[in-house]
Amino acid sequence: MARPPLLYLAPDGLHCYRLRRRTTEHVGQFAPDAIGQEAFSQWLEESAVNTAFTLLVDLPDERFRIETLPHVRGPDRRRLRERRQAQLFPDTPYVAHQYLAPEPSGRREERVLFAALNRPSAIDPWLTILERHGHRLKRLIPMPFLAATAIPHLPATPGTFLLALQTPAGLRISCFDGRKLLLSRLHPVPSHLTPPLSEWMAEAREAHRHLLNQRLVAHDTQCTCYLLAPPQDDMSPALESAIPHGDLHFILKDPAHLLPGTSQSASRAEGCLPMLLQLLHRHSRLVQATPARFLLTHQLHQIGLALQATAVVILLACAALAIANMREIQSLEQRSTAAKARGDAAEQALTTLAASSPTPPHPLEQLQITLETLQHLDTASSGPEPALRQLAAALSPIPDFVLRRIDWSTNGNADPTKGASASGQTLTLDFALPPEGTRERTGHARRILTALGTIPHAHLHTEHVPVEMMTSQPLSPAVLEKNAQAAGLVIRLEFPAPKP
């Protein structure tokens, strides 16, 4: 995208310059009258809508005021400065400000330089035409603040010094303290002439006297003045020379040597303007006098561009995510198709195998019943040895038990349809208990029950216990005597069939 032209406002009208790499091309000039403004309006029709223009103002109608304000911070600082600015310059919206170094006395106060363009009527018509064509004012730069961009290309000079340079508007003398502007004066000269060196020096001495009166420089203190003048016929060929004059010391500098690689204008009357326009493009943060409404319009446009860029980024991210999801879906569909194909092939193989397998002579249900019956018979045909071993191991801790009778049986009459899990073995045990002493019988019975309860996987059922252990039987001497004569403990142990 091509850079928008730079607008330069001088007493002879509005100039348009276009920067091309290191060259500056003058592409239009419009007189400060109705005809020139109409020509500028027609010229703007060739520019893209909503173009952001930078306006450089180089007019003699300038006022500079250094004020001392209380030291505050935050929003109060801005409100205090704006209130003081409105008091000083109520008749113009084109006011720039710059904070200066504090006073050497050390007081907590701030020094602020206010620079105002006194004649808004010379600027307003051009900005109105810009707005009418749908364009924006990006920034409005007074020429004195742009001249400060040449200071880094000069020798380092402590304290206050002067800088003299020529533009199409005339001869400008500016005073700086370090890189901070203190004062600037524009001496108009005919645009087709280059003033002689003596006129430059005379204007510099006049500006120096004004600085002395304002106490911005001290008497008996040498002040340097840099003359950015092109080579002239009546001056020494050397581009740098010292010409002392009282407290003012002049140093000549050729503008062509300050910014190497920048082409010089064919018109000597343009002076340092091509170099300054190149510096204007390089410095995006210069002190400006842009009215608040233009700043707000430009900020809203920047916010809109940021929102558009964010929307584009989100749209691209969504598109990338959608593409990734589509690829994943395609991959899943391919894997699903492959799995379905493998499943169909396995099903086809099973169908083929089933078709090629011989038909059994009996139905599958009958074969299953027969298999379960065989498993039941296999379990039923096993002997009582495992159950008896487990019984002997469980009763070994009780040396004085008396086993009067033991019955062993299997559930051979079980329904075969219930499967092998329903078959097993049963031991019915009849233990004799001591006839004397109720406590002895009860304790002996409980020891036997506890020992039998340790047999793994066996289900214990008590069929007969001593009357002392029956909770539902009332006790009496006759009942106890009768139970003592026939005391016994009958227990049934059920062993499940072993798992196949």
C-alpha positions, 0 to 999 in steps of 0.5 A: 500500500502506497504511503499517503502524501504529506501535507505542508502548509506555508504562507503561500498555500498548501503543498503536497509531497510524496516520499519515495524511499529516500527521495521527496517529490513535490506533487501539488501546490494549492494557493490559499484562496477559494480557487486553490481550495477547489483544486485541492478538493478535486485532487483529493478525489484521486485518494482512497477513501478514509486516508490518514493525512499528516499536516505539517504547519509552517506559519509565522502566526505562532505563540510560545508560552512557558508556564509553571504548574503545580506538581500533580500526577494522574488525571489531575495533571492533564486536567490542570494543563488543559485548563491552563491551556484554555486560559492562555489560548481560548481562540485556537484549538491548535495548541501543542504542549511539551514538559520541560526540565524542572527549575534548578531551584529544586521546587516540585513544580513543572515547566510546560511549554505551550505552542499555539497556532494563532490563526485557525482561519488559515488551517480550518478550510483545508481540514474541512475539505479533508473531512468532506471527502471522508478522509482523516487527520492523523496528526498536525505537527507544528514546524518548530517541533519537527526541527527538533528531529535534526538535533541528533544529527548535530554535535552534542551541545550542552545547555541552550543553543540555536538552530537556523534553517530555511523552508519554503515559508522562510528562515526559522530560528529555534531555541532548544535546551537539549532536545526540548524546544523553548522558542521559535521565530519564522522570518518570511522571505520570498519563496524564490530567494535564498537569503544571504548568510548575513541575514541568517546571522542577523536573525539569529542575533535578534533571537538571541537578544530576545532569549536574553530578555526572557532570561532563557539564556544568561549573559556572558555565557556562550551560546552556539547557533547552528546554521543549516545553510547550503553552500553559497557563492560568497562563503568559504568552501568549508562547510563548518567554520566558527564565526564568533560574535560576542556571546553567540557562536555560529557553526555552519552545517550543510543539510546534505551532510546531516542525513546521508542518502537523502536527495536534495531538492532542485529548488534551493528555496525549499532548503531543509524541507526535504530532509525534515519530511524524511525525518517526519516519516521516521518519527511517529511520536512527535509533539502535535497540535491535533484538535481533540475531535480529530484525535478521537476520530483517528483513535476510533478508526484505529480501534475499528482496524484492531477489531477487524484484525481480531475478527480476521484472526478469529475467522482464520482460527475457526477456519483452521479448526474446521479444517482440522475437524474435517480431516479428523472426521474423514480419518474416522470415517476411513477407519470406520469403513475399514473396521466395517469391512473387516467385520463384514469379512469376519461375518462372511467367514463365519457364515462360510464356516457354519455352512461347511460344518456338518449338522449334529445328529441331535439338537443343540439344546439336548446336547447341552442338557446331556453335557450338564447331566454328565457333569452332575454324574461326574460330581456325584461319583466322587467319594467322601474323602475330600469332605472327610479330610476337611472335617478331620482338619477342622475337628483336630483342635478338639480332642474330647469330641465324641462322634456317634454317627456320620451320614454322607450323601450326594444330591444324585436325585437333583434335577439335571436341568439345573446344571452341575452348580446344583450338585454337591455332598452332604455330611450329617454329624451326630455328636455326643455331649457330656451328660453332666453340667449345663455349662460343659455341654454348652461350651463343648457344643459351641467349640464344635460349631466354631471348629466346623465353621472354619471349613471353607465353602461349607454351609453349616445347618444345626438340626439339633442342639442342647436345650440350654442353647434353645431360645424358644424352649422353656427350661425346667429341672425335668427338661434339663434332666431329660436332656442330660440323659440324651444330650447330643448335637446334630449338624448338617454340612453341605459341600458345594460341587467343585467348579469345572 
